[in-house]
């Protein structure tokens, strides 16, 4: 198992953030109305985005970093992030 860096960010605008990070990582491997996840291969980076609530914005943002082994079923085969178009 390879080590990976896990980053979780609360963002003000999930759609705009997905557009931005798609330019860096390609198509998200998971995308829901309240969650997006990207996986980069070299180095292995797992980036999770969640929208922040208005009340959370006043108290500042949250950044969560974690390093560790890749978990099975966690966007495996995410090596090709290219869009089908």
C-alpha positions as a Markdown table, in Angstrom:
| # | Residue | x | y | z |
|---|---|---|---|---|
| 1 | Unk | 0.0 | 0.0 | 0.0 |
| 2 | Unk | 1.3 | 3.4 | -0.9 |
| 3 | Unk | 1.1 | 6.3 | 1.4 |
| 4 | Unk | -1.3 | 9.1 | 0.5 |
| 5 | Unk | -2.0 | 12.6 | 1.7 |
| 6 | Unk | -5.6 | 13.3 | 2.5 |
| 7 | Unk | -6.8 | 16.9 | 2.4 |
| 8 | Unk | -10.4 | 18.0 | 3.3 |
| 9 | Unk | -11.5 | 21.5 | 2.6 |
| 10 | Unk | -14.7 | 23.4 | 3.4 |
| 11 | Unk | -15.4 | 25.7 | 0.5 |
| 12 | Unk | -17.8 | 28.6 | 0.0 |
| 13 | Unk | -18.9 | 27.5 | -3.5 |
| 14 | Unk | -18.7 | 23.8 | -4.2 |
| 15 | Unk | -19.4 | 24.3 | -8.0 |
| 16 | Unk | -16.7 | 26.9 | -8.5 |
| 17 | Unk | -14.2 | 24.8 | -6.4 |
| 18 | Unk | -14.9 | 21.7 | -8.4 |
| 19 | Unk | -14.3 | 23.7 | -11.6 |
| 20 | Unk | -11.0 | 25.0 | -10.2 |
| 21 | Unk | -9.7 | 21.7 | -8.9 |
| 22 | Unk | -10.8 | 19.9 | -12.1 |
| 23 | Unk | -8.1 | 21.9 | -13.9 |
| 24 | Unk | -5.5 | 20.4 | -11.5 |
| 25 | Unk | -6.8 | 16.8 | -10.9 |
| 26 | Unk | -9.3 | 16.2 | -13.8 |
| 27 | Unk | -12.8 | 14.8 | -13.3 |
| 28 | Unk | -13.7 | 14.1 | -9.7 |
| 29 | Unk | -13.9 | 10.4 | -8.8 |
| 30 | Unk | -16.9 | 11.2 | -6.5 |
| 31 | Unk | -19.3 | 14.0 | -7.0 |
| 32 | Unk | -22.5 | 14.7 | -5.0 |
| 33 | Unk | -24.5 | 17.8 | -4.3 |
| 34 | Unk | -22.6 | 18.3 | -1.0 |
| 35 | Unk | -19.3 | 16.5 | -1.6 |
| 36 | Unk | -16.6 | 16.2 | -4.2 |
| 37 | Unk | -13.4 | 14.0 | -4.2 |
| 38 | Unk | -10.4 | 14.1 | -6.4 |
| 39 | Unk | -7.4 | 11.7 | -6.3 |
| 40 | Unk | -4.0 | 12.6 | -7.8 |
| 41 | Unk | -1.5 | 9.9 | -8.5 |
| 42 | Unk | 2.0 | 11.3 | -8.2 |
| 43 | Unk | 2.2 | 12.1 | -5.4 |
| 44 | Unk | -1.0 | 10.4 | -4.3 |
| 45 | Unk | -3.3 | 13.1 | -2.9 |
| 46 | Unk | -6.9 | 12.7 | -1.9 |
| 47 | Unk | -8.7 | 16.0 | -1.9 |
| 48 | Unk | -12.3 | 16.2 | -0.5 |
| 49 | Unk | -14.4 | 19.3 | -0.8 |
| 50 | Unk | -17.5 | 20.1 | 1.2 |
| 51 | Unk | -19.5 | 23.3 | 1.2 |
| 52 | Unk | -19.4 | 25.4 | 4.3 |
| 53 | Unk | -22.4 | 26.8 | 6.1 |
| 54 | Unk | -22.8 | 30.6 | 6.3 |
| 55 | Unk | -22.3 | 30.3 | 10.1 |
| 56 | Unk | -19.0 | 28.5 | 9.6 |
| 57 | Unk | -17.6 | 31.3 | 7.4 |
| 58 | Unk | -17.7 | 33.8 | 10.2 |
| 59 | Unk | -15.5 | 31.6 | 12.4 |
| 60 | Unk | -12.9 | 30.9 | 9.7 |
| 61 | Unk | -12.3 | 27.9 | 7.5 |
| 62 | Unk | -11.3 | 24.3 | 8.2 |
| 63 | Unk | -8.3 | 22.5 | 6.8 |
| 64 | Unk | -7.8 | 18.8 | 7.6 |
| 65 | Unk | -4.6 | 17.0 | 6.6 |
| 66 | Unk | -3.9 | 13.3 | 7.1 |
| 67 | Unk | -1.2 | 10.9 | 5.8 |
| 68 | Unk | -1.5 | 7.2 | 5.7 |
| 69 | Unk | -2.1 | 4.2 | 3.5 |
| 70 | Unk | -4.6 | 4.1 | 0.8 |
| 71 | Unk | -7.9 | 2.4 | 1.7 |
| 72 | Unk | -9.4 | -0.2 | -0.5 |
| 73 | Unk | -12.4 | 1.0 | -2.5 |
| 74 | Unk | -11.3 | 4.6 | -2.1 |
| 75 | Unk | -11.6 | 5.7 | -5.7 |
| 76 | Unk | -9.4 | 2.9 | -6.9 |
| 77 | Unk | -8.4 | 3.1 | -10.5 |
| 78 | Unk | -8.4 | 6.8 | -10.4 |
| 79 | Unk | -5.3 | 7.1 | -12.5 |
| 80 | Unk | -7.1 | 8.4 | -15.5 |
| 81 | Unk | -8.8 | 11.7 | -14.6 |
| 82 | Unk | -9.3 | 12.8 | -18.1 |
| 83 | Unk | -12.8 | 13.9 | -19.3 |
| 84 | Unk | -14.5 | 11.7 | -21.8 |
| 85 | Unk | -14.8 | 14.7 | -24.1 |
